Amino acid sequence: MATVVVISVEDQDGLWVVDLDANTVVPLPAPKSGDLKVVTDLRATGTILTKGVNIAVVVKSAEAAFSGHYDG
């Protein structure tokens, strides 16, 4: 099973790589080619793409998430 996820957040620039095994989140340099370049180009037009993710929600803070709240 994959333990790395590439994410972006609406109204923010850039992509992030989340490594669940290493407990890290790092910025991903803007892709210049390949599938991630296609995805970032689509994202720029407002397209939302998900693959292999069964939940993704925005929360105001980590505290809110740990207390069971999200911006739904």
PyMOL commands that set and color helices and strands:
alter all, ss='L'
color gray80, all
select helices_A, chain A and resi 35-44+62-66
alter helices_A, ss='H'
color red, helices_A
select strands_A, chain A and resi 4-7+15-19+24-28
alter strands_A, ss='S'
color yellow, strands_A
deselect
rebuild
show_as cartoon
